[in-house]
Amino acid sequence: MFSLGAVFLSAQFLVSLEPKTIRAFDEYVREVDTQLTARAANPESLAGRPAGVFAIGAGLEVKHGLIHDWAAVTFLPGVRKDKAVAVLEDFARHSSIYPEVVEGRLEKRDGTRIVGVHRLRKKKVLEVNLHVRYQLDILPAPANRYASRSVATEIVEAGHSPGHDRGFLWRLQSYWTLEETKQGLWMEVRSVSLTRDVPHGLGWAVRPIVKELPRESLEAMMEATKRALVSIR
């Protein structure tokens, strides 16, 4: 009886990613990309920005989906930019640095383009296991800065086909900006993701994942990066 109930409940969670949901995300992230790509080459300093995690657009409703846009900023005294770049680009080390990464590997590097893979496990009320392939492009920036754009080109939830799953992560695009100063390293990360909306009657299980997990994941990623950099100073 329990097994049949679990199967029925699991089936209720399934949802299909619709073209209009994709279009809404693409339109939103296109503006973000234009802004951040231009800013990567802009000498405006990150120094002095307040540290913390900030909502740019937390759970913006679109057709049958939610867009999550969060940023995190921190400062590490005495840390050099090249050490942070080594951490961010070394996919093989990510499972020992980031709590959500079960396995990571580098597939290809060609100049300023990197292709890497993560196997992720996210858990909040429900457990979500994902296979994610990223294309990371290093953006033009001044010598004391580093800027990158990471686009998840493939997201597959274990046991499901892309676009017909539980909808806990459909799209993900992230931007890192590092600025080295005499005092240390400023780091900023911006993460824009797309998830399903909250279904009626199942909000108790879905809402914590699609509403709270994007912020918590970004916060955990920044904290883990800080710990890794402090440990290798």
N, C-alpha and C positions, 0 to 999 in steps of 0.2 A: 504494500500500500504506500509506504514512504517513497519507494523508488518511482512508482507511477506519478506520485505527486510532484516529485522533483523534476521528472521529465516534463510534466505539464507546465510547471513554473518556468523551467528553462525555455520552453517554446514560447511562452508569453513575452519573454525578453527580446526575442528576435525582431529585427527591424531592417528595412532596406534603405540604403542611401540613395536618395533621389537626385536627379540632375539639377533641379532648382536649388537644392541644398548645397550642392557643389558650386553652382554659379554664385550663390550668395557669399560663400567662403572665398572663392577666387577673387571676387570684386573687392572684398574687404582686405585680403592679404596683399593684393596688388598695390593698394595705396600705402600699406605699411612698408612694402618692399621698396617702393619708390623713395619714400622718406628716409629709410634707414640706409639704403645704398648710397644716396646722396650725402647723408650725414657721416658715412664712414670716411670719406675723403675730406670732410670739413674739419679744420683745425680747432673748432670749439672744444674746450676742455671738459672732461667729465669731473675734474677735481672740484670738490666742494658740494657735490650732490648728496642729498640725504641717503643714508644706507637703509636698506629694507626691501620689502616686497610690496609692489604697488599694482593695483588694478587699473588697467587702461580701459578694458571692456570686459567685465566679469559676467559671463553667461548671457551674452547678447543673443536675443531670440531671432532666429531666421526660420524659414520654412522647414519644419520638421527637424530642426537642429539647434545647437547652441555654439556660438563662437566664444572662445575664452582667450583673452589677451592680457597677459601679465608681464611685468618687468621686475627685475631684481638688481640691486646695486650694492656693491661693497668695496671696501678699501683694505689692502693688506700692506702694512708698512714693510719696507725693505725687500719686497718680492720683485723679481724681474719678469718682464713680459715673456721671454723665451721659455721660462719654466712653465708658465700657464699654457702657452701654445702647445708645448709637448704633452701636457695632460689632456687638453681638449681634443687633440688630433690622434692620440694613440688609442684606437678602439680596442685593441687587445688587452689594455690595462683597465678598461672601464668597469669590468665586473668586480675588480678589487677596490674601486673608488666609489662607484655610485650604487646605492642600495637597491634600486629597481632593476639594475642590469644583471641578469643571470649569466649571460655570455656575450662577448663582443669580439668582433674580428674586422680587420681591414681587408677589403676586397681589392681595391685598386687605388693608386695615387698617380695622377698625371698632372704635373705642374701645380697649378693652384686649385685643382679639383681632387677631392677625396671621396671614395665610395666605401661606406662601412655598414656593418650590420650589428644590431642589438637583438638579443632575446630578452624581453622585459617581463617582469612579474609585478603587477600592481595589485594591492589588496586594500580594500576599504569596504566593509560589509561583504562584498563578493570579491573573488579573486579573478584577475584578468591576466591572461598570458598572451603576449604579442610577439610576432616576428616583424621587425622594422628595418627597412633598408633606407639609408640616408645618402643624399648627395650633398657634400659640404663644399662650398665654394669660398675661397679666400678672396675678400674684396680689396680693391685698391685703398690704401690708407697711408698716412704719414709714417715716417720711420719709427716714431715712438709709440705707434698704435698698431693694433691688430683688429681686423674685422672679418667676420665670416657669416655666411648664410647657410643654414642646414635645412634641407627640405626632405621630408619623409616621402620617398617615391613609392614605397610599398609598405602597407600595414596589413598584417594578417593576424586575426585572432585565432588562437589554437582551436581546431575543431570546426571552423567555419570558413566560408569563402569571403573574399574581400567585398565589402559593400552589402553583405547579407549576414549580419552577425548581431551582437548585442549593442553595437554602436557606441562603445565606451571610448574609442579613439579612431576617428576616420581620417583626419588630416593633422599634420604637425609641421610647423615652420618656426625655426629658432634663429636668433641673431645674437652673436657675441661681439662685444666691443671691449678691448683692453687698451688701457693707456698707462704707459710707464712714465713716472715722474721721479724727481730726485728723492722724494719721500717714500715712494713705493708704487704699488700697482692698483689702479682703479679698474674694476670689472663691472660690466653691465651685461645682462642677458635679457632678451625679450622673446617671449614664447607665445605663439598664436596657434590655437588648436581648434578642431571641430569635433563635436560629439553629437549624439542623439539628444533629443529633448527629453523631458521627464514625462513618462506615460502615466495616465490616470490609473490609480489603484496600485501602482507599483513604485510610487515615489519613495517609500521607505527604503527600498534597496537601491534604486537608480540615482536618486538625488545626491547622496553623499559622494558618489563616484563622479558624476558629471558636473557637480557644482563645486565641490571642495577639493577633489584630487588634482586638478590642474594647478592650483596655487600651491598645494602641498608638495607636488612633484617638483615644481620650479624652486621652491624654497629648499627642498632637500638636495637638489642638484647643486645649487650655489654653495650650501654649507659643506657638501662633500668635496667640491672643488677647493674651497678654502682649506679644509683639513689636509687634503693631499698636498697643497702647495706649502703649507706650514711645515709639514713633515719632511719635505725635501730641501728646505732652506739651508 
